[in-house]
């Protein structure tokens, strides 16, 4: 079963062992933004997706599922 975008973002954060605050800092967004993404209230914009991809690459985390859900 495929994950939703909010689940994929939260899963990435949990794999990195980060709080919402730490991930927000790493992606240069607010904690509220991370919270809204994980709760499905909003979606990352193109700039945020570039930061997420960079974060995943730098930390050896899979990005494909997040990208697929975002594009879907």
Secondary structure, DSSP 8 states (H G I E B T S, - for coil): ----HHHHHHHHHHHTT--HHHHHHHHTS-HHHHHHHHTTSS---HHHHHHHHHHHHHHT---HHHHHHHH-
